[in-house]
Amino acid sequence: MLRRTIDRLPKAVSSSNLSALPHACGHDHFVQFYNDEGYLLARVTEFAKEALTSGGRFLFIGTHDHRQTVARRLEAEGIDIDDASASERYIELDAATLIRRIVRGDSPDAVRFADEVGTYVARYTAGAAKLYAFGEMVALLCERGAMDAAIKLEELWCDLGRVNTFKLFCAYPLRVFGTSAATAGFQHVCQLHTNIIPAESCPVTVAMGQELLRSVASLQQRSLALETEVAERKRVEASLREREQELRRREGELRAFVETASQGLHWVDANGTIIWANAAELELLGYSSTEYVGRHIGDFHADSEVLKDILTRLKRGEKLRDYEARLRCKNGAIKTVMIDSSVLWENGRFIHTQCFTRDVTEQRRLDEAMRHWATVVEYSDDAIFSNDLKGRITSWNPAAHRLFGYSAAEAVGRPVAILMFPDQQAKEEHILARLHAGERVEHFETVRRRKDGTLVNVSLTISPLKDADGRLLGASRIVREIATRRPAAVAKESSAPLAAITAA
């Protein structure tokens, strides 16, 4: 609507001569708003040419690039810039350098402004001299977001204009007022200038009065602010859409991850009804989703008291870790599981549990088997012990203690050689080689030595010990005392002197 209003303004013949506009008589402090930098430089060139051709002086406070461009354009129109500079009719000052000298903290310093700028103005307006000045410091400050500093600098220029007569041309890119938050600053800038020139989107004519020009400039600013806010709103909406799409994508990935996780997961509401379960949970118990979801969790727990304890703890806000329970499978089998569970609460309201189910049925069977065999070994009448690949004893049952006289504390960690003659070492190495090959050495008769040095006839079985991957870890030995041995075997193994038997 604002843009249409501007477009409906009178489009009389546009003047390209700044001296023909209402601001160009007497002492003026006018401001030009612009969209295109090229348009601004054309206006500055016209302003400088008017100053130099009318016998006045031009004070150009601008950026290096802008000063270079305007100088080239003036040269192209037949003005000798070198001669004008030498005669002090064309004076150039760097806007950025002046800002560093004048601005202290967040605001221009009045004394420094008077020293750095006021001195030139007073010098070149002495007598009847005409001074035209273009100042770009305010635009640079606004570009940096220092609107308050720019307004303060405008006020210092106004104070300077009260004691010196000169024409001051200020310019602002309209984009620095491109938000509603900048409207107050825009209005303040307008109030500090005697004449306002709207941006080039609205051709300015001699027939336009200041009230109309101010209204046009205000409409331009409001229109730009509205366009900027609409564009920002669209950008934010697009960003939100992208974020929502990303969240949906991640939610989908997370759901797929959870659905295909190798560990069983399920949710139960406050009433104990299963409201969701992943594929691993269903596979664990053998149910389809329709057979499992929607039913009470009690239908699947083998122990009602255990389930009651679980639900009671969760409703109290407890978190369960490695809680053992038994679940009933579709085929009637019972699975032993470890449960990790907690409750999702919202504003104190029980939403649902978050349960992780880990099958430990086989582990419990193995544990039971291990306990069984440990009991067998513990109470066996045969000496049973094991050793690692270096021949160090790693286990020792009570029967071994009774047979050889060494307690478990004395035997574990020591070499199997404490039970042998020195010349039996070669046979031991041969036995270990057979074990490496996966063989079992069964029931061979030999002689072993007790802790007190006495000899004992034994029947020995040696089996390889392997890990789950089939790697050899050591040997397991079952030793049984026998009353007699063949004379030849006894003579051969007892021929070594007892003193030579190692007791290491």
C-alpha positions in Angstrom: 0.0 0.0 0.0 2.8 2.4 0.9 4.6 1.6 -2.4 1.4 2.3 -4.4 1.0 5.6 -2.5 4.5 6.7 -3.5 3.9 5.7 -7.1 0.8 7.9 -7.3 2.7 11.0 -6.3 3.0 13.7 -9.0 5.7 12.8 -11.6 6.6 16.3 -12.9 9.8 16.9 -14.7 12.6 15.8 -12.4 15.4 18.3 -11.7 19.0 17.1 -11.9 20.3 20.5 -10.7 20.4 20.7 -6.9 20.4 24.5 -7.0 16.9 24.3 -8.5 15.4 22.5 -5.4 13.9 24.2 -2.5 16.8 23.6 -0.2 19.3 25.5 -2.4 18.9 29.0 -1.1 20.3 30.7 2.0 21.9 28.5 4.7 20.9 24.9 4.2 21.4 21.7 6.0 19.8 19.1 3.7 19.8 15.4 3.6 19.6 13.0 0.7 18.3 9.5 1.2 19.4 7.0 -1.5 19.2 3.4 -2.6 21.9 3.3 -5.2 25.4 4.5 -4.5 25.9 5.6 -8.1 22.9 7.9 -7.8 24.4 9.5 -4.7 27.8 10.1 -6.3 26.1 11.8 -9.3 24.3 14.2 -6.8 27.6 14.8 -4.9 29.3 15.6 -8.3 26.6 18.1 -9.2 26.9 19.7 -5.7 30.7 20.0 -6.0 30.4 21.4 -9.5 27.9 24.0 -8.4 30.3 25.1 -5.6 33.4 25.3 -7.9 31.7 27.0 -10.8 30.0 29.6 -8.6 33.3 30.8 -7.1 32.8 28.9 -3.9 34.7 26.2 -2.1 33.9 22.5 -1.7 34.7 20.6 1.5 34.5 16.9 0.8 34.4 14.6 3.9 34.0 11.2 2.4 35.5 7.7 1.9 38.6 7.3 -0.3 36.7 5.5 -3.1 33.9 8.1 -3.2 36.4 11.0 -3.3 38.2 9.3 -6.2 35.0 8.7 -8.2 33.8 12.3 -7.8 37.2 13.7 -8.7 37.3 11.7 -11.9 33.7 12.8 -12.8 34.6 16.5 -12.2 37.7 16.2 -14.3 35.6 14.7 -17.1 33.4 17.8 -16.9 36.4 20.1 -17.4 37.2 21.0 -13.8 40.9 21.1 -12.9 40.9 19.3 -9.5 44.6 19.8 -9.0 44.3 23.6 -9.5 41.2 23.7 -7.3 43.0 21.7 -4.5 46.1 23.9 -4.7 44.0 27.1 -4.4 42.1 25.5 -1.5 38.8 25.6 -3.3 38.5 21.8 -3.3 39.3 20.3 0.2 39.3 16.6 0.9 39.1 15.0 4.3 38.8 11.2 5.0 35.6 10.4 6.8 36.8 7.2 8.5 39.9 9.0 9.8 37.8 11.9 11.2 35.5 9.4 13.0 38.5 7.9 14.8 39.7 11.3 15.9 36.3 12.7 16.9 34.4 9.8 18.4 35.3 8.9 21.9 33.5 5.9 23.4 30.0 5.8 21.9 29.6 9.5 21.1 31.4 12.3 19.1 33.3 14.7 21.3 32.2 18.4 20.8 35.7 19.8 21.4 37.4 17.5 19.0 34.7 18.1 16.4 35.3 21.8 16.7 39.1 21.2 16.3 38.9 18.8 13.4 35.9 20.2 11.4 34.9 23.5 12.9 38.3 25.0 12.1 37.9 24.3 8.4 34.4 25.7 8.3 35.3 28.9 10.1 38.3 29.4 7.8 36.5 28.9 4.5 33.4 30.9 5.4 35.3 34.0 6.5 34.2 37.1 4.8 31.9 36.6 1.8 33.3 33.2 0.9 30.7 30.5 0.0 31.3 27.1 1.4 29.6 23.9 0.2 30.2 20.8 2.4 29.4 17.1 1.9 29.7 15.0 5.1 29.7 11.2 4.9 30.6 10.5 8.6 27.0 10.1 9.7 26.4 7.5 7.0 29.4 5.5 8.1 28.3 5.6 11.7 24.8 4.4 10.8 26.3 1.6 8.7 28.2 0.5 11.8 24.9 0.5 13.8 25.9 3.7 15.8 22.6 5.6 15.1 22.9 7.6 18.4 26.4 8.7 17.5 25.3 9.8 14.0 22.4 11.9 15.4 24.8 13.5 17.9 27.2 14.4 15.0 24.2 15.9 13.1 23.5 18.1 16.2 27.1 19.2 16.2 26.8 20.2 12.5 23.6 22.1 13.4 25.5 24.0 16.2 28.2 24.8 13.7 25.6 26.2 11.2 24.3 28.6 13.8 27.6 30.6 13.7 28.7 30.0 10.1 26.8 30.2 6.8 27.4 27.3 4.5 25.5 24.6 2.6 25.8 21.1 4.2 24.8 18.0 2.1 24.3 14.9 4.2 23.4 11.5 2.8 22.1 8.2 4.2 21.5 4.9 2.5 17.8 4.2 3.1 18.6 0.6 4.0 20.1 1.7 7.4 16.5 2.7 8.3 15.0 -0.5 7.0 13.3 -1.7 10.2 10.5 -0.4 12.4 13.0 -0.1 15.2 14.9 2.5 13.1 11.9 4.7 12.4 12.5 6.9 15.5 16.1 7.5 14.4 14.9 8.3 10.8 12.4 10.9 12.1 15.1 12.4 14.3 17.4 12.8 11.4 14.7 14.5 9.4 14.0 16.9 12.2 17.7 18.0 12.2 17.6 19.0 8.5 16.1 22.1 6.9 15.3 20.2 3.7 14.6 16.5 2.9 15.3 14.8 -0.4 13.6 11.4 -0.7 15.4 8.4 -2.3 15.6 8.3 -6.1 12.6 6.0 -6.4 10.5 9.2 -6.2 11.6 11.9 -8.8 11.9 15.3 -7.0 10.5 18.4 -8.7 10.6 22.1 -8.0 6.9 22.0 -7.4 7.1 19.8 -4.4 7.1 21.6 -1.1 9.0 20.4 2.0 6.0 19.0 3.6 5.3 16.7 0.7 9.0 15.7 0.4 9.1 14.9 4.1 5.9 12.8 3.7 7.4 11.0 0.7 10.6 10.2 2.5 8.7 9.0 5.5 6.6 6.8 3.3 9.7 5.4 1.7 11.2 4.5 5.1 8.0 2.9 6.3 7.6 1.0 3.1 11.2 -0.3 3.3 10.7 -1.3 7.0 7.5 -3.2 6.1 9.2 -4.9 3.2 12.2 -5.8 5.5 9.9 -7.2 8.2 7.9 -9.2 5.6 11.1 -10.6 4.2 12.3 -11.4 7.7 9.1 -13.0 8.5 9.3 -15.1 5.4 12.9 -16.0 6.2 11.9 -17.0 9.8 8.9 -19.0 8.5 11.2 -20.7 5.9 13.7 -21.4 8.7 11.0 -22.8 10.9 9.7 -25.0 8.1 13.3 -26.3 7.5 13.7 -26.9 11.2 10.4 -28.7 11.4 11.4 -30.8 8.4 14.7 -31.6 10.0 13.0 -32.5 13.3 10.6 -34.8 11.4 13.5 -36.4 9.6 15.4 -36.9 12.8 12.3 -38.1 14.5 11.8 -40.6 11.7 15.5 -41.7 12.0 15.2 -42.0 15.8 12.0 -44.1 15.5 13.6 -46.3 12.9 16.6 -46.7 15.2 14.4 -47.6 18.1 12.2 -49.9 16.1 15.1 -51.8 14.8 17.2 -51.8 18.0 18.6 -55.2 19.0 17.3 -54.7 22.6 13.7 -55.1 23.5 11.8 -51.8 24.3 8.2 -51.2 25.3 6.0 -48.6 26.9 3.3 -49.2 29.5 0.7 -46.6 30.5 -0.4 -45.9 34.1 -3.0 -48.6 34.0 -0.4 -51.3 33.0 -1.5 -51.5 29.4 1.2 -52.0 26.8 1.0 -49.1 24.3 4.0 -49.7 22.1 6.8 -52.3 21.6 9.6 -52.5 19.2 10.5 -55.5 16.9 13.2 -56.9 19.3 10.7 -57.0 22.2 8.1 -58.9 20.0 10.8 -61.2 18.6 12.0 -62.0 22.2 8.6 -63.3 23.3 7.3 -64.5 19.9 4.2 -62.3 19.7 2.9 -60.1 16.9 2.2 -56.4 17.6 -1.5 -57.0 17.7 -1.1 -59.9 20.1 1.1 -57.8 22.5 0.3 -54.1 22.2 -3.0 -53.2 23.9 -2.9 -56.0 26.5 -2.0 -55.7 30.2 1.6 -56.3 31.0 0.5 -58.8 33.7 -0.5 -61.2 30.9 3.2 -61.7 30.2 4.8 -61.7 33.6 5.3 -65.1 35.1 5.4 -63.7 38.7 2.6 -61.4 39.7 4.4 -60.3 42.9 7.4 -59.2 40.9 5.2 -57.2 38.5 3.4 -55.6 41.4 6.8 -54.5 42.9 7.9 -53.1 39.5 4.8 -51.0 39.0 4.8 -49.8 42.6 8.4 -48.6 42.4 7.9 -46.9 39.1 4.8 -45.0 40.3 6.8 -43.8 43.2 9.3 -42.2 40.7 12.0 -44.8 41.1 14.2 -45.9 38.3 14.9 -49.6 37.9 18.3 -50.9 36.8 19.0 -54.6 36.2 15.8 -55.7 37.8 15.3 -59.5 37.2 12.0 -60.8 36.0 10.5 -63.7 34.2 8.4 -63.2 31.0 6.0 -65.7 29.4 6.6 -66.4 25.7 3.9 -67.2 23.2 5.1 -70.8 22.9 4.8 -71.2 26.7 8.5 -70.9 27.4 9.7 -68.7 30.3 12.4 -66.1 29.6 14.6 -64.6 32.3 15.1 -60.9 31.6 16.8 -57.9 33.1 14.7 -54.8 33.1 15.8 -51.1 33.0 12.7 -48.9 33.4 11.7 -45.4 34.3 8.5 -43.2 33.8 8.0 -40.3 31.5 6.2 -37.6 33.6 4.6 -34.4 32.3 3.6 -31.9 34.9 3.4 -34.6 37.5 1.2 -36.8 35.3 2.3 -40.4 34.6 2.5 -40.7 30.7 4.1 -44.1 30.2 7.0 -46.2 31.3 10.2 -46.6 29.2 11.3 -50.2 29.6 14.4 -51.9 28.2 14.3 -55.7 28.3 17.5 -57.7 28.1 17.3 -61.5 27.7 19.6 -63.3 30.2 18.0 -66.7 30.0 21.1 -68.5 28.5 23.4 -66.6 30.8 21.4 -67.8 33.8 21.5 -71.4 32.5 25.3 -71.0 32.1 25.6 -69.6 35.6 23.6 -72.5 37.0 25.8 -75.0 35.1 28.9 -73.2 36.4 27.6 -73.4 39.9 26.8 -77.1 39.4 30.2 -77.9 38.1 31.8 -75.8 40.8 30.0 -77.9 43.3 31.1 -81.1 41.6 34.7 -80.0 41.6 34.5 -78.8 45.2 33.2 -82.1 46.5 35.0 -84.5 44.1 37.2 -87.2 45.6 39.6 -86.7 42.7 42.2 -83.9 42.8 41.1 -81.3 40.1 43.2 -78.3 39.2 44.1 -76.2 36.2 47.0 -74.3 34.8 47.7 -71.6 32.2 49.9 -71.9 29.1 52.9 -71.0 31.1 52.3 -73.9 33.5 51.1 -71.8 36.4 48.4 -73.3 38.6 45.2 -71.3 38.3 42.7 -73.4 40.3 42.9 -76.0 43.1 40.1 -78.1 44.7 40.0 -79.5 48.2 40.8 -83.0 47.0 44.1 -81.7 45.5 44.9 -80.2 48.9 44.3 -83.6 50.5 46.3 -85.5 47.9 49.3 -83.2 47.6 49.3 -81.3 50.9 49.3 -77.8 49.4 46.5 -75.5 50.2 44.8 -73.5 47.4 46.6 -70.4 48.7 50.0 -72.2 48.5 49.4 -73.8 45.1 47.7 -71.2 42.9 50.2 -69.1 41.0 53.0 -71.6 41.4 54.3 -73.9 38.6 52.9 -77.4 38.1 56.5 -78.5 38.3 56.3 -78.5 42.1 54.5 -81.9 41.7 57.1 -83.4 39.3 60.6 -84.8 39.0 63.0 -82.8 36.9 63.2 -85.4 34.1 59.4 -85.3 33.8 59.6 -81.8 32.3 60.2 -83.1 28.8 57.1 -85.3 29.1 55.1 -82.3 30.3 56.1 -80.2 27.3 55.1 -83.1 25.0 51.7 -83.2 26.8 51.3 -79.4 26.3 52.0 -79.8 22.6 49.3 -82.4 22.3 46.9 -80.1 24.1 47.7 -77.3 21.6 46.7 -79.7 18.9 43.4 -80.2 20.6 44.0 -83.6 22.0 43.0 -84.9 25.4 45.5 -87.0 27.4 43.5 -89.7 29.3 44.4 -91.9 32.2 48.1 -92.4 32.1 49.8 -93.6 35.2 52.7 -91.6 36.7 54.4 -90.6 40.0 53.9 -87.2 41.6 55.5 -85.6 44.6 53.6 -84.3 47.7 54.5 -81.2 49.7 56.3 -83.3 52.3 58.5 -84.9 49.6 56.8 -88.3 49.6 55.8 -89.9 46.3 52.4 -90.9 45.2 51.2 -93.1 42.4 48.5 -91.4 40.4 46.3 -91.8 37.3 46.2 -88.5 35.4 43.8 -87.1 32.8 44.7 -83.8 31.1 42.2 -81.9 29.0 42.6 -78.6 27.1 40.9 -75.4 28.4 39.6 -73.1 25.6 37.7 -69.8 25.4 34.5 -69.2 23.5 36.4 -68.6 20.3 38.3 -71.9 20.6 41.6 -70.4 21.7 43.7 -72.5 24.1 43.9 -71.0 27.6 45.6 -73.8 29.5 44.9 -77.3 30.8 42.5 -79.0 33.3 43.9 -82.0 35.3 42.1 -84.7 37.1 44.4 -86.8 39.4 43.4 -90.0 41.2 45.7 -91.8 43.6 46.3 -95.5 42.7 47.6 -98.2 45.0 50.2 -99.9 42.8 52.0 -99.3 39.5 53.8 -101.5 37.0 57.3 -102.2 38.3 59.1 -100.9 35.2 57.2 -97.6 35.3 57.9 -97.1 39.0 61.6 -97.9 38.6 62.0 -95.5 35.7 60.3 -92.5 37.3 61.7 -93.1 40.8 65.3 -93.4 39.6 65.8 -89.6 40.0 67.1 -88.7 43.5 64.5 -87.0 45.7 66.9 -84.1 46.2 66.7 -83.3 42.5 62.9 -82.8 42.6 62.0 -79.2 42.3 60.0 -77.6 45.1 59.9 -74.2 43.4 
